[in-house]
């Protein structure tokens, strides 16, 4: 369209509707839960079981360094915001981590496939997140 042509009202309406749909889809994607319930336990978007650590206190992760290598945190994007029972905490390394009902969430490196729960009860301090 050159500068002398005017956009038709139909074209303007179509573009406006398309822009609104994109904004809605974007907002929906940003508000998607970081984990879902499957077979009574929380799982990440990859279907892998999530765990909580009894030594975490007051919404702070106590699993850092070697611990975090074995129990990788469920990380959150820097712009992630709390939603429902999910919140976002800042780890000691400055990265963001998802928490459920105030408890930081982790994966277990020894779980091999979705549905595995081999980390439940490890050292009597790790439990599947429910």
C-alpha positions as CSV (number, residue, x, y, z in Angstrom):
1,X,0.0,0.0,0.0
2,X,1.4,3.4,-0.9
3,X,1.0,6.5,1.2
4,X,-1.9,7.7,-0.9
5,X,-4.1,4.6,-0.4
6,X,-6.3,4.3,2.7
7,X,-6.7,1.1,4.6
8,X,-10.2,-0.2,4.3
9,X,-12.2,-0.5,7.5
10,X,-12.4,-4.3,6.9
11,X,-8.6,-4.5,6.7
12,X,-8.2,-2.5,9.9
13,X,-10.7,-4.7,11.7
14,X,-9.0,-7.9,10.5
15,X,-5.6,-6.6,11.7
16,X,-7.0,-5.5,15.0
17,X,-8.7,-8.9,15.6
18,X,-5.5,-10.7,14.6
19,X,-3.4,-8.6,17.0
20,X,-5.9,-9.3,19.8
21,X,-5.7,-13.0,19.2
22,X,-1.9,-12.9,19.3
23,X,-2.0,-11.0,22.6
24,X,-4.4,-13.5,24.1
25,X,-2.4,-16.5,22.9
26,X,0.8,-14.9,24.3
27,X,-0.8,-14.2,27.7
28,X,-2.2,-17.7,27.8
29,X,1.3,-19.2,27.1
30,X,2.9,-17.0,29.8
31,X,0.2,-18.1,32.4
32,X,0.5,-21.8,31.7
33,X,1.2,-23.8,34.9
34,X,4.9,-24.7,35.1
35,X,3.9,-28.2,36.3
36,X,0.8,-30.4,36.2
37,X,-0.6,-33.2,38.3
38,X,-0.3,-36.7,36.8
39,X,-1.1,-39.9,38.7
40,X,-1.2,-37.9,41.9
41,X,2.2,-36.2,41.6
42,X,3.5,-33.1,40.0
43,X,5.4,-33.4,36.8
44,X,7.3,-30.9,34.7
45,X,6.4,-30.0,31.1
46,X,8.7,-32.9,30.1
47,X,6.5,-35.4,32.0
48,X,9.2,-36.1,34.6
49,X,8.4,-36.4,38.3
50,X,9.1,-33.4,40.5
51,X,10.3,-33.5,44.1
52,X,10.5,-31.4,47.3
53,X,13.4,-31.3,49.8
54,X,12.6,-31.3,53.5
55,X,15.7,-29.1,54.3
56,X,14.3,-26.2,52.2
57,X,12.9,-23.6,54.6
58,X,10.8,-20.5,54.2
59,X,10.6,-20.8,50.4
60,X,14.4,-20.9,50.1
61,X,16.3,-23.6,48.3
62,X,19.0,-25.3,50.4
63,X,20.0,-27.5,47.5
64,X,22.9,-25.9,45.8
65,X,26.2,-27.0,44.2
66,X,26.6,-30.8,44.0
67,X,23.1,-31.2,45.4
68,X,21.6,-29.2,42.5
69,X,23.6,-31.4,40.1
70,X,21.8,-34.5,41.4
71,X,18.5,-32.6,42.0
72,X,18.2,-30.1,39.2
73,X,15.8,-27.3,40.1
74,X,12.7,-26.7,38.0
75,X,13.8,-23.3,36.7
76,X,11.6,-20.4,35.7
77,X,12.1,-17.7,33.1
78,X,13.4,-14.4,34.6
79,X,10.0,-12.7,33.8
80,X,7.9,-15.6,35.4
81,X,5.3,-14.4,37.9
82,X,3.4,-16.3,40.6
83,X,0.2,-18.1,39.5
84,X,-2.1,-19.9,41.8
85,X,-0.2,-22.3,44.0
86,X,3.0,-21.7,42.0
87,X,5.5,-19.0,43.0
88,X,9.0,-18.1,41.9
89,X,12.0,-17.9,44.2
90,X,15.6,-16.7,43.6
91,X,18.3,-19.3,44.1
92,X,21.7,-18.6,45.7
93,X,23.2,-18.5,42.1
94,X,20.6,-15.8,41.1
95,X,18.6,-18.2,38.9
96,X,14.8,-18.4,39.3
97,X,13.1,-21.6,40.5
98,X,9.5,-22.7,40.6
99,X,8.0,-23.5,44.0
100,X,4.6,-25.2,44.7
101,X,2.8,-24.1,47.8
102,X,6.1,-22.5,48.9
103,X,8.2,-25.6,48.4
104,X,10.9,-25.4,45.7
105,X,10.6,-28.1,43.0
106,X,13.4,-30.4,41.7
107,X,14.0,-33.2,39.2
108,X,16.0,-36.3,40.1
109,X,18.9,-37.2,37.7
110,X,18.3,-41.0,38.2
111,X,14.7,-40.8,36.9
112,X,15.1,-42.1,33.3
113,X,11.6,-41.7,31.9
114,X,8.2,-40.0,32.6
115,X,6.5,-41.8,35.5
116,X,9.7,-42.8,37.3
117,X,9.7,-41.9,41.0
118,X,13.0,-43.3,42.1
119,X,13.9,-40.2,44.1
120,X,11.0,-40.6,46.5
121,X,12.3,-41.2,50.0
122,X,16.0,-40.7,49.1
123,X,17.9,-40.0,52.4
124,X,14.4,-39.7,54.0
125,X,14.4,-36.0,52.9
126,X,13.3,-36.1,49.2
127,X,9.6,-36.7,48.4
128,X,7.5,-36.6,45.3
129,X,5.7,-33.3,45.0
130,X,1.9,-33.7,45.6
